[in-house]
Amino acid sequence: MIYKSFFLAVYLTKNVDVDILKYFDYAATTPMDPDAMKIWIEASQRYFGNSASLHDIGTDASGLLDVSRQQLAQILGVKKESVVFTSGGTESNILALETFLASQNRTQNHIIISQTEHASLANYVKKLAETGYEVTYLRHLEDGRVDVDHLCECINERTCMVIVQHINSETGVIQPIIEIGQITQERGIFLHVDCVQSFGKFPLQSICALCDSLSISSHKVYGPKGVGAVIFPKISELTPPIPNMTHEAGFRAGTVNVPGIAAFITAANALVDQQKQEFIRIQALRDLCLNQLSDHTMDVQVIESSSQSPYILALTCRGLQGQYMLLELNRMGFSVSTGSACQIGKQDPSRTMMALGKSEEDAHQLIRISFGKSTTEDDVQNLSQGIIDIITVS
Protein backbone atom coordinates (compact mmCIF):
# COMPACT_ATOMS: atom_id res chain seq x y z
CA MET A 1 0.00 0.00 0.00
CA ILE A 2 2.85 2.38 0.87
CA TYR A 3 4.55 1.47 -2.41
CA LYS A 4 1.43 2.33 -4.45
CA SER A 5 0.75 5.51 -2.49
CA PHE A 6 4.31 6.70 -3.09
CA PHE A 7 4.00 6.49 -6.88
CA LEU A 8 0.56 8.10 -6.83
CA ALA A 9 2.00 11.00 -4.83
CA VAL A 10 4.90 11.31 -7.26
CA TYR A 11 2.51 11.49 -10.20
CA LEU A 12 0.35 14.13 -8.52
CA THR A 13 3.39 16.33 -7.90
CA LYS A 14 4.45 16.32 -11.56
CA ASN A 15 5.30 19.80 -12.74
CA VAL A 16 2.28 20.49 -14.96
CA ASP A 17 1.95 24.20 -15.72
CA VAL A 18 -1.75 24.54 -16.48
CA ASP A 19 -1.32 28.23 -17.31
CA ILE A 20 0.79 27.30 -20.33
CA LEU A 21 -1.88 24.92 -21.63
CA LYS A 22 -4.53 27.32 -22.96
CA TYR A 23 -7.77 25.46 -22.38
CA PHE A 24 -10.53 25.56 -25.01
CA ASP A 25 -12.37 22.34 -24.14
CA TYR A 26 -14.90 23.54 -21.55
CA ALA A 27 -17.70 21.61 -23.27
CA ALA A 28 -15.89 18.40 -22.30
CA THR A 29 -15.23 19.33 -18.68
CA THR A 30 -14.34 22.32 -16.52
CA PRO A 31 -11.84 22.97 -13.73
CA MET A 32 -13.40 23.08 -10.29
CA ASP A 33 -14.51 26.41 -8.88
CA PRO A 34 -12.27 27.26 -5.87
CA ASP A 35 -15.24 27.86 -3.57
CA ALA A 36 -16.82 24.60 -4.68
CA MET A 37 -13.54 22.85 -3.90
CA LYS A 38 -13.55 24.32 -0.39
CA ILE A 39 -17.14 23.21 0.19
CA TRP A 40 -16.32 19.76 -1.15
CA ILE A 41 -13.44 19.33 1.29
CA GLU A 42 -15.33 20.77 4.26
CA ALA A 43 -18.43 18.71 3.57
CA SER A 44 -16.31 15.56 3.18
CA GLN A 45 -14.82 16.19 6.60
CA ARG A 46 -17.90 17.35 8.50
CA TYR A 47 -20.86 15.83 6.62
CA PHE A 48 -19.48 12.42 5.76
CA GLY A 49 -22.45 10.51 7.18
CA ASN A 50 -24.90 8.50 5.09
CA SER A 51 -27.87 10.83 4.56
CA ALA A 52 -30.24 7.88 5.07
CA SER A 53 -28.85 7.06 8.54
CA LEU A 54 -30.98 8.04 11.54
CA HIS A 55 -28.18 9.14 13.89
CA ASP A 56 -27.13 12.79 14.24
CA ILE A 57 -24.23 12.56 11.78
CA GLY A 58 -26.55 11.09 9.16
CA THR A 59 -29.19 13.70 9.95
CA ASP A 60 -26.63 16.49 9.45
CA ALA A 61 -25.73 15.07 6.04
CA SER A 62 -29.43 14.81 5.19
CA GLY A 63 -29.91 18.46 6.14
CA LEU A 64 -27.08 19.57 3.80
CA LEU A 65 -28.56 17.44 1.05
CA ASP A 66 -31.97 19.05 1.54
CA VAL A 67 -30.52 22.57 1.35
CA SER A 68 -28.67 21.64 -1.84
CA ARG A 69 -31.83 20.19 -3.37
CA GLN A 70 -33.81 23.30 -2.49
CA GLN A 71 -31.21 25.62 -4.04
CA LEU A 72 -31.09 23.66 -7.29
CA ALA A 73 -34.89 23.66 -7.42
CA GLN A 74 -34.87 27.46 -7.04
CA ILE A 75 -32.43 27.83 -9.94
CA LEU A 76 -34.71 25.77 -12.20
CA GLY A 77 -38.06 26.99 -10.90
CA VAL A 78 -39.32 23.57 -9.81
CA LYS A 79 -40.37 21.95 -6.54
CA LYS A 80 -37.48 20.43 -4.62
CA GLU A 81 -39.18 17.03 -4.76
CA SER A 82 -38.57 17.10 -8.53
CA VAL A 83 -34.78 16.92 -8.10
CA VAL A 84 -33.16 13.48 -8.20
CA PHE A 85 -29.38 13.60 -7.73
CA THR A 86 -27.29 11.18 -9.80
CA SER A 87 -23.67 10.46 -10.71
CA GLY A 88 -23.77 12.68 -13.79
CA GLY A 89 -25.39 13.42 -17.14
CA THR A 90 -25.18 9.88 -18.49
CA GLU A 91 -26.94 8.31 -15.51
CA SER A 92 -29.51 11.12 -15.56
CA ASN A 93 -30.28 10.44 -19.23
CA ILE A 94 -30.69 6.71 -18.74
CA LEU A 95 -32.67 7.07 -15.51
CA ALA A 96 -35.10 9.44 -17.24
CA LEU A 97 -35.76 6.97 -20.06
CA GLU A 98 -36.09 4.00 -17.72
CA THR A 99 -38.55 5.98 -15.59
CA PHE A 100 -40.70 6.82 -18.62
CA LEU A 101 -40.75 3.18 -19.70
CA ALA A 102 -41.82 2.11 -16.20
CA SER A 103 -44.55 4.76 -16.10
CA GLN A 104 -46.52 3.79 -19.20
CA ASN A 105 -48.29 0.91 -20.89
CA ARG A 106 -45.94 -1.46 -22.75
CA THR A 107 -48.10 -1.07 -25.87
CA GLN A 108 -46.74 2.47 -26.12
CA ASN A 109 -43.52 1.31 -27.79
CA HIS A 110 -42.64 4.08 -30.24
CA ILE A 111 -39.69 6.38 -29.43
CA ILE A 112 -38.76 9.52 -31.37
CA ILE A 113 -35.19 10.81 -30.99
CA SER A 114 -33.04 13.36 -32.78
CA GLN A 115 -30.02 12.12 -34.69
CA THR A 116 -27.57 14.30 -32.74
CA GLU A 117 -28.11 13.11 -29.18
CA HIS A 118 -25.36 12.38 -26.66
CA ALA A 119 -23.90 8.88 -26.93
CA SER A 120 -25.56 7.79 -23.67
CA LEU A 121 -29.01 8.41 -25.13
CA ALA A 122 -28.25 7.24 -28.66
CA ASN A 123 -26.76 3.96 -27.45
CA TYR A 124 -29.51 3.28 -24.92
CA VAL A 125 -32.23 3.86 -27.50
CA LYS A 126 -30.38 1.58 -29.92
CA LYS A 127 -30.51 -1.10 -27.21
CA LEU A 128 -34.26 -0.52 -26.78
CA ALA A 129 -34.74 -0.95 -30.53
CA GLU A 130 -33.10 -4.38 -30.25
CA THR A 131 -35.68 -5.38 -27.62
CA GLY A 132 -38.73 -4.52 -29.71
CA TYR A 133 -39.21 -0.77 -29.46
CA GLU A 134 -39.84 1.13 -32.68
CA VAL A 135 -37.44 4.06 -33.05
CA THR A 136 -37.84 7.04 -35.40
CA TYR A 137 -34.87 9.35 -35.94
CA LEU A 138 -35.84 12.95 -36.61
CA ARG A 139 -34.63 14.79 -39.66
CA HIS A 140 -32.49 17.86 -39.11
CA LEU A 141 -32.50 21.08 -41.07
CA GLU A 142 -29.32 22.15 -42.80
CA ASP A 143 -28.25 24.27 -39.82
CA GLY A 144 -28.69 21.39 -37.37
CA ARG A 145 -32.05 22.21 -35.83
CA VAL A 146 -34.69 19.49 -35.61
CA ASP A 147 -37.32 19.53 -38.34
CA VAL A 148 -40.42 20.20 -36.22
CA ASP A 149 -42.76 19.41 -39.11
CA HIS A 150 -41.15 15.98 -39.36
CA LEU A 151 -41.69 15.49 -35.62
CA CYS A 152 -45.42 16.14 -36.03
CA GLU A 153 -45.56 13.69 -38.95
CA CYS A 154 -43.84 10.96 -36.92
CA ILE A 155 -46.07 11.05 -33.85
CA ASN A 156 -48.67 8.29 -33.68
CA GLU A 157 -50.93 6.69 -31.09
CA ARG A 158 -48.08 4.43 -29.88
CA THR A 159 -45.52 7.21 -29.36
CA CYS A 160 -44.35 7.11 -25.75
CA MET A 161 -41.51 9.62 -25.68
CA VAL A 162 -39.58 12.26 -27.60
CA ILE A 163 -35.87 12.88 -26.90
CA VAL A 164 -34.21 16.11 -28.04
CA GLN A 165 -31.03 17.66 -26.66
CA HIS A 166 -31.25 21.38 -25.81
CA ILE A 167 -27.76 22.37 -27.02
CA ASN A 168 -25.62 20.12 -29.16
CA SER A 169 -22.27 19.41 -27.52
CA GLU A 170 -20.35 19.39 -30.83
CA THR A 171 -21.77 22.39 -32.67
CA GLY A 172 -23.61 24.45 -30.04
CA VAL A 173 -26.85 24.43 -32.06
CA ILE A 174 -29.86 25.30 -29.89
CA GLN A 175 -32.96 23.19 -30.50
CA PRO A 176 -36.50 24.69 -30.43
CA ILE A 177 -37.42 22.96 -27.17
CA ILE A 178 -40.31 25.30 -26.32
CA GLU A 179 -42.04 24.51 -29.62
CA ILE A 180 -41.32 20.79 -29.21
CA GLY A 181 -42.55 20.85 -25.60
CA GLN A 182 -45.85 22.42 -26.59
CA ILE A 183 -46.36 19.65 -29.16
CA THR A 184 -45.60 16.82 -26.71
CA GLN A 185 -47.72 18.33 -23.93
CA GLU A 186 -50.74 18.66 -26.22
CA ARG A 187 -50.42 14.98 -27.17
CA GLY A 188 -49.58 13.61 -23.71
CA ILE A 189 -46.15 12.32 -24.76
CA PHE A 190 -43.12 12.25 -22.46
CA LEU A 191 -40.34 14.70 -23.42
CA HIS A 192 -36.77 14.28 -22.21
CA VAL A 193 -34.29 17.12 -22.72
CA ASP A 194 -30.53 16.78 -22.21
CA CYS A 195 -29.53 20.17 -20.77
CA VAL A 196 -25.95 19.29 -19.86
CA GLN A 197 -24.52 21.97 -22.19
CA SER A 198 -27.05 24.66 -21.27
CA PHE A 199 -27.46 24.43 -17.50
CA GLY A 200 -25.81 27.40 -15.79
CA LYS A 201 -25.41 29.23 -19.11
CA PHE A 202 -29.06 29.70 -20.13
CA PRO A 203 -32.28 30.17 -18.11
CA LEU A 204 -34.10 26.81 -18.11
CA GLN A 205 -37.33 27.59 -16.24
CA SER A 206 -39.41 27.67 -19.43
CA ILE A 207 -38.04 24.28 -20.49
CA CYS A 208 -38.78 22.80 -17.07
CA ALA A 209 -42.38 23.96 -17.46
CA LEU A 210 -42.80 22.00 -20.71
CA CYS A 211 -40.63 18.89 -20.41
CA ASP A 212 -41.10 15.73 -18.33
CA SER A 213 -37.42 15.35 -17.50
CA LEU A 214 -34.15 17.14 -18.05
CA SER A 215 -30.60 16.10 -17.25
CA ILE A 216 -27.69 18.20 -15.96
CA SER A 217 -24.11 17.54 -14.91
CA SER A 218 -21.82 19.03 -12.28
CA HIS A 219 -18.46 18.92 -14.05
CA LYS A 220 -19.77 21.08 -16.92
CA VAL A 221 -20.41 23.96 -14.49
CA TYR A 222 -17.15 23.95 -12.50
CA GLY A 223 -18.29 21.36 -9.97
CA PRO A 224 -16.76 17.94 -9.25
CA LYS A 225 -17.05 14.98 -11.58
CA GLY A 226 -19.36 12.12 -10.64
CA VAL A 227 -22.35 14.31 -9.73
CA GLY A 228 -25.45 15.37 -11.67
CA ALA A 229 -29.21 15.43 -11.49
CA VAL A 230 -32.33 14.51 -13.41
CA ILE A 231 -35.30 16.81 -12.93
CA PHE A 232 -38.80 15.34 -13.03
CA PRO A 233 -41.19 18.34 -12.87
CA LYS A 234 -44.18 15.94 -12.52
CA ILE A 235 -42.43 13.33 -10.40
CA SER A 236 -45.59 12.42 -8.46
CA GLU A 237 -47.09 11.03 -11.69
CA LEU A 238 -44.10 8.78 -12.43
CA THR A 239 -43.15 5.26 -11.38
CA PRO A 240 -39.58 4.46 -10.26
CA PRO A 241 -37.87 2.05 -12.68
CA ILE A 242 -36.89 -0.38 -9.90
CA PRO A 243 -39.28 -1.04 -6.99
CA ASN A 244 -38.33 -0.54 -3.34
CA MET A 245 -35.27 1.65 -3.82
CA THR A 246 -34.67 3.82 -0.76
CA HIS A 247 -32.65 6.81 -1.99
CA GLU A 248 -33.78 9.90 -3.90
CA ALA A 249 -37.50 9.37 -3.34
CA GLY A 250 -37.13 5.77 -4.50
CA PHE A 251 -35.85 6.68 -7.96
CA ARG A 252 -32.19 5.79 -7.43
CA ALA A 253 -30.14 3.21 -5.58
CA GLY A 254 -26.84 3.87 -3.88
CA THR A 255 -25.50 6.11 -1.12
CA VAL A 256 -25.92 9.77 -2.02
CA ASN A 257 -22.73 11.78 -2.64
CA VAL A 258 -23.59 14.66 -0.29
CA PRO A 259 -20.18 16.46 -0.39
CA GLY A 260 -20.10 16.30 -4.18
CA ILE A 261 -23.67 17.58 -4.42
CA ALA A 262 -22.94 20.50 -2.07
CA ALA A 263 -19.92 21.42 -4.21
CA PHE A 264 -22.00 21.07 -7.38
CA ILE A 265 -24.64 23.49 -6.13
CA THR A 266 -21.98 25.93 -4.91
CA ALA A 267 -20.45 26.03 -8.39
CA ALA A 268 -23.86 26.23 -10.09
CA ASN A 269 -24.97 29.15 -7.93
CA ALA A 270 -21.78 31.06 -8.74
CA LEU A 271 -22.24 30.49 -12.48
CA VAL A 272 -25.93 31.42 -12.47
CA ASP A 273 -25.19 34.62 -10.52
CA GLN A 274 -22.96 35.76 -13.41
CA GLN A 275 -25.04 34.21 -16.19
CA LYS A 276 -25.98 37.36 -18.13
CA GLN A 277 -22.57 39.03 -17.88
CA GLU A 278 -20.73 35.83 -18.77
CA PHE A 279 -22.98 35.20 -21.78
CA ILE A 280 -22.13 38.63 -23.18
CA ARG A 281 -18.41 38.15 -22.51
CA ILE A 282 -18.32 34.71 -24.12
CA GLN A 283 -20.26 35.97 -27.15
CA ALA A 284 -17.62 38.66 -27.62
CA LEU A 285 -14.81 36.08 -27.41
CA ARG A 286 -16.50 33.85 -30.01
CA ASP A 287 -16.99 36.85 -32.31
CA LEU A 288 -13.34 37.81 -31.82
CA CYS A 289 -12.23 34.34 -32.88
CA LEU A 290 -14.42 34.44 -35.98
CA ASN A 291 -13.17 37.90 -36.88
CA GLN A 292 -9.56 36.74 -36.57
CA LEU A 293 -10.32 33.86 -38.96
CA SER A 294 -12.45 35.92 -41.36
CA ASP A 295 -9.64 36.39 -43.91
CA HIS A 296 -9.45 32.62 -44.33
CA THR A 297 -13.07 31.82 -45.21
CA MET A 298 -11.89 29.71 -48.15
CA ASP A 299 -10.08 27.38 -45.74
CA VAL A 300 -12.23 27.54 -42.59
CA GLN A 301 -15.91 26.64 -42.49
CA VAL A 302 -17.96 27.50 -39.41
CA ILE A 303 -20.69 25.03 -38.43
CA GLU A 304 -23.42 27.10 -36.81
CA SER A 305 -27.12 27.81 -36.67
CA SER A 306 -29.38 30.83 -36.54
CA SER A 307 -29.96 29.68 -32.96
CA GLN A 308 -26.48 29.20 -31.56
CA SER A 309 -24.76 28.90 -28.18
CA PRO A 310 -21.73 31.22 -28.02
CA TYR A 311 -19.96 28.79 -25.71
CA ILE A 312 -19.16 26.38 -28.57
CA LEU A 313 -17.50 27.07 -31.92
CA ALA A 314 -17.33 24.21 -34.44
CA LEU A 315 -14.97 24.49 -37.42
CA THR A 316 -13.64 22.45 -40.27
CA CYS A 317 -10.35 23.29 -41.95
CA ARG A 318 -10.30 22.31 -45.60
CA GLY A 319 -8.20 19.24 -46.30
CA LEU A 320 -7.04 18.87 -42.67
CA GLN A 321 -8.23 16.11 -40.37
CA GLY A 322 -9.63 17.28 -37.05
CA GLN A 323 -7.27 14.99 -35.18
CA TYR A 324 -4.29 16.52 -36.99
CA MET A 325 -5.46 20.02 -36.06
CA LEU A 326 -5.96 18.93 -32.44
CA LEU A 327 -2.45 17.51 -32.16
CA GLU A 328 -0.83 20.51 -33.84
CA LEU A 329 -2.71 22.95 -31.60
CA ASN A 330 -1.83 20.85 -28.56
CA ARG A 331 1.83 21.10 -29.57
CA MET A 332 1.38 24.88 -29.52
CA GLY A 333 -0.14 24.69 -26.04
CA PHE A 334 -3.87 24.83 -26.90
CA SER A 335 -6.42 22.26 -25.76
CA VAL A 336 -9.32 21.81 -28.21
CA SER A 337 -11.46 18.83 -29.20
CA THR A 338 -12.55 16.94 -32.30
CA GLY A 339 -16.12 16.68 -30.98
CA SER A 340 -17.90 15.10 -28.04
CA ALA A 341 -15.44 13.71 -25.49
CA CYS A 342 -17.64 10.61 -25.14
CA GLN A 343 -17.00 9.73 -28.79
CA ILE A 344 -13.28 10.51 -29.03
CA GLY A 345 -11.13 7.47 -29.70
CA LYS A 346 -13.64 5.99 -32.14
CA GLN A 347 -12.94 6.09 -35.87
CA ASP A 348 -16.54 6.77 -36.88
CA PRO A 349 -17.27 10.25 -38.27
CA SER A 350 -19.25 12.70 -36.14
CA ARG A 351 -22.92 11.67 -36.01
CA THR A 352 -23.87 15.32 -35.67
CA MET A 353 -22.02 16.31 -38.82
CA MET A 354 -23.52 13.41 -40.75
CA ALA A 355 -27.02 14.41 -39.58
CA LEU A 356 -26.37 17.87 -41.02
CA GLY A 357 -25.76 16.28 -44.40
CA LYS A 358 -21.98 16.68 -44.34
CA SER A 359 -19.69 14.21 -46.06
CA GLU A 360 -17.59 11.75 -44.05
CA GLU A 361 -14.53 13.76 -45.05
CA ASP A 362 -16.05 16.96 -43.64
CA ALA A 363 -17.17 15.08 -40.51
CA HIS A 364 -13.61 13.89 -39.87
CA GLN A 365 -12.35 17.47 -40.22
CA LEU A 366 -14.43 18.81 -37.32
CA ILE A 367 -12.72 20.62 -34.46
CA ARG A 368 -14.59 22.05 -31.48
CA ILE A 369 -13.48 25.15 -29.57
CA SER A 370 -15.35 25.80 -26.34
CA PHE A 371 -15.00 28.85 -24.13
CA GLY A 372 -15.18 29.23 -20.35
CA LYS A 373 -14.58 31.39 -17.30
CA SER A 374 -10.80 31.59 -17.67
CA THR A 375 -10.73 32.28 -21.41
CA THR A 376 -9.20 35.69 -22.24
CA GLU A 377 -9.01 37.82 -25.38
CA ASP A 378 -5.29 37.12 -25.62
CA ASP A 379 -5.96 33.38 -25.46
CA VAL A 380 -8.49 33.65 -28.30
CA GLN A 381 -6.21 35.79 -30.47
CA ASN A 382 -3.32 33.39 -29.96
CA LEU A 383 -5.48 30.36 -30.72
CA SER A 384 -6.83 31.97 -33.88
CA GLN A 385 -3.30 32.75 -35.03
CA GLY A 386 -2.30 29.16 -34.29
CA ILE A 387 -5.10 27.87 -36.52
CA ILE A 388 -4.06 30.26 -39.30
CA ASP A 389 -0.42 29.19 -38.99
CA ILE A 390 -1.31 25.50 -39.31
CA ILE A 391 -3.49 26.17 -42.35
CA THR A 392 -0.81 28.31 -43.98
CA VAL A 393 1.98 25.77 -43.49
CA SER A 394 -0.22 22.87 -44.59
N, C-alpha and C positions, 0 to 999 in steps of 0.2 A: 504494500500500500504506500509506504514511504517512497519507494522507487518510482511508482507511477505518479505520485503527487509532485515529486521533484521535477519530472520532465514536463508536467502540465504547467507548473509554475515558471519553468524556463521559457516555455512557448508564450505564455501570457506576458512575459516581460520583454518579448522581442521589440526591437526598436522600429515600430511602425509609425511613421509621421503622417497622421491622417490629414494634416493641413496641406501636405503636398499633393495628396490624391484628391483632386477636385471632383466632388461627388455629384453626379447627374442621374442617379438611379433611385430617386425617392419613391417612384411608383412600385418598386420591388420591396423596399423596406426603408425605414428611417432610423437615424440614431436616437437614442432615448433622450427625452427632455430631462435636464438636470433635476428639476423639482420632482418629476415622476420617479427618477432614480432614488432620490432621498426618501420619498414616500414608500417606495418598494422595499428599501432596506429597513426602514423603521417598522413598517407593517410586518415584515418577515420576522423581526425580533420581538415585537410586542403583541402581534395579533396572529400568532402562528397556529392557534387552535383550530380544530375542525369546526366549521360554522354550524354543523348539525349536532354537535355535542351539547349536553345540557348543563355542564359545569360552567363556572364563571368565565374561564378562558375561552371556551367555545362560544359563550354568549357575547363576549366582547368582539370576537371575530364576526359573529352574525350581525352585530350592530354596525360594524364597519361595512360589511357587505350590503346591508340595507341602505345605508347612506349613499354608497356608490350607485346602487340600483336607482335610487330616487334621483340622483343628479343626472344620470344618463337619460332617464325618462324625461326630465325637464328639458334637456337639450333637444330631444326628439318630439316633444309634445305629446307623449303617450302616458298611460298609467304605468306605475312602476311594476305592476304585476305582469305587464307585457314583455318585460326584459328577461331573457334567459341567457345567462353567461355561458360561454363555450371556450374552447381552446383556440379559436381563431375563425377566419373567414370560411375555410374549407369545411370545418365541422358545422358551422352555422348554415351553410348552403345545404349540406346533406340532411341535417336535422330538420330543416324547413320542409324539404321534399318528403322525407319520411313521415313527418307529422301530417302533411296534406293527404298522403296515401292512407294513413290510419284513420283519417277523419271523414272519409267518404265511401260511398258504395263502390265495390270492386268493378261494377259494370261501367263506371266512369273511368275508362282506361285510355283516354286520348290526351297526350301531352303536347303542348306547343312551346317551342324554345327557339330563341334566336341562334344564328349560326356563329356568333362571336362571343359566346359565354366563356367564363373561366373554366379551366380544365376540370375542376372538381364537379361542376354542374354538367358539363358536356359528357364526361366519362360516366357519371352516375346515371344520366338519362340513357346513355348507350346501353348500360347494363339493364335498365328497366325494359328497353326495347327487346332485349334478348329473352326476357321473361314473359313477354306477351303484350306489353303496352305498345300502343300505336303512337309513333312520334312524328310530328310535323315540324320541319325546320323552316323558319320564316325567311322570306326573301329580304334582302337589304337594298336600299337605294344606293346609288353610285357613291354618295358621300358617307356611307356606313350606317345611316339611320335605318331602323326597321321600317318596312313597308306596312303601314297600318292598314291599308286597304286589304293587303294579303292576309293580315291577321283576322280581319272580319270574315273573309272568305273561308278561312280554315276552321273557324269555330263551328262545332256541331253539338248535338245533344249529349255526346259522350265525353266532351272536353272537360277534363278535371282541373287542369292548371296551365298557366302561362308563365314562362320564365324569361325575363328580359333584364339584362344588366343595365344599371343606370349610366355608368361611364365606362367605356371600354379601356382596359388597362394597357393596350398596345397603342391605340391611336388617340385616346381622349375624347372620342365622339360621345356626345350626350344623347341618350335615347328619349323619345317623347313619352315619358312614364305617366305623366298626368293624363294624357289622351288615352293611353293603353289602360290605365287604371279605371277610367270612367267606363270603358268598354267591358272590362271584366266584372266590375261591380254590377252593371246593368244586367249581366247574364249569369251572375252568381257563380263565377269561376274564380278559383284561387289564383292570386298573382304573387309570385316571388320576385323580389328585386335585390340583386347583388349591389350593395352600396359601398363596397370596400374602398373604391377609389374616390368616392364623393363625400363620405362622412368626414366632418370637421372642416371641409372646404366649401361645401354648399349647404344652405338650409334644406332640411329634409322633412319638415313637418307636413308639407302638402303631400309628399309621397307616402308618409306614414298613414295619412288619412284615407288613402285609396288602395294601398296594397294589403295583403294578408300576412306577409312576412318580408323582412329585409335583413340582410347580413352585413356586419361591420367587423373590422379587425383592428386590434390595438397597435400592432407594429407599423401600420401605415400612418399613424397619427402621433408618432414619437413616444409611444408606450412600449412595454416589453413584448417580446414574442411569446406565443403560446396562450394568448388571451383574445377573446372576441365576444360577440353577442349576436343572437338572432332575436329580432323584435317581432312579436305576434300581437298586433294591435287588438285582435279579437280572440285572445287566448282562451277565454272562457267557452268559446264555441268549438274548440279543437280537442282532439284526443291524442294523448302522448303516444309515440310510436311503440314504446315498450311498457307494458303494465307494471305497476308497483315500484317504479323508480322513486327514490326519496329526495333527490336534490333538484333544485331549480323548478319547483312546483310540479315535480314528477316528470319533467320533460327531458332530463339528462341524468345520466349516472356518473358517479365519480366525485371525489372530494373537490370542493370548489376552491379555486386558486385566489383566495382573498387578497393577499399582498399584490399579486399581479393585476387584479381587477382595480384595486385602489390606485395603483400607478397608472393604469390605463385611463381611468376617469380623470386623474390629475392632468395628464397630458392632453386629453380631449378638451377639457375645460379651458386650458391655456390656448389651444388652437382656435376654439370657437370664439373666445374673447377677442381674438385678432382677425377673425374671419374676413371681414370686409376689407380691412387695410391690406391684409396679406394677399387677397385675391387681386387687388389693384396692382400691388407690387409685382406679383408673379406674372400678371398679364403684360406688364411693361418689360419684364425680362424676356418673355417669349417673343414679344415684338422686336426687341433689340436683337435677339438671335436671328430672326427672320430677316431683319434689315441688313445685318452683317452678311448674310448669305444671298441677298437679293441680286447681286451681280453675277451669280452663278446659277441662274434659273434653268439653264440648259443642262446642268449636271445634277442639280438637287431638286427633287420633287417632294413637296410637302403633302402629307396625307392628313386631311382635315375636313371638317364639316362646317356647315353654317351654324351648327350648335356644338360648340367646342370647349372643352376644359383647357384653360391656359396652363395647367400643371403638367401637361404631357405634350411633347412635340415629336411626331413621327416623321421620319425622312427616309428617302431612298436616294442613294448616290449612284448615278448611272454607271453600269459596268462593274461596280464594286460590291462584293458580298458584304452583308451586314457584319458577319463574324470578322472579316478582315478589317473593316472600319473600327469595330470594337477593340480589337487587339492593337491596332495602330494608335488609337486614341488612348488606350490604357498605357501604352509605352510612353506617351506624352504626359501621363499623369491624370487623365480624365476617365471617370467611371461612367459608362453609358451601358445600354442594353440592346439586345437584338429583338426584344419583345417581352412577353410575359415571362417572369422568372420561373414559373411553374412548367414552362415548356422548353426552356433552354436545355441543351444537351441532346435534344431529339433532332433528327435530320429532316423531319417533315417541314414543309413551308408553313408560314403563319396562317392559321385558319381564318383570322380576321381579314388578312389581305386577300385571301382567296374568296371570301364572302363578298368582298368589294369588287370582285371581277378582275383582280390583278392576275398577271401571269405568275407561274412558279418562280421564274427568274426575278421578277419584281418582289415577290414575297420573301425570297431569300436575301434581298438587298435591304430589308427594313432595319433601321436603327431607331431606338427610342431614347429620347432625352427627357428627363423629368426633373422638375425644379422643386426646391424646398426652402425651408427656413434659413439655411446657411448660404444659399446661392447668392452671389453678388454680381454686379454689373461687370466687374473685371473678370470674374470666372466665365461669364457668358461670352464676353468678347474674346477671351483666350481660347475657349472651346470652339467658337465659330472660326477663328483663324486656323485652329488645328484641323478642322474639317476641310477648309479651303486648301491648306497645305497638302493634305493627303490627296485630294482630288487633283491638284495641280501636278504633283509628282507622278501620280498614277496615269 
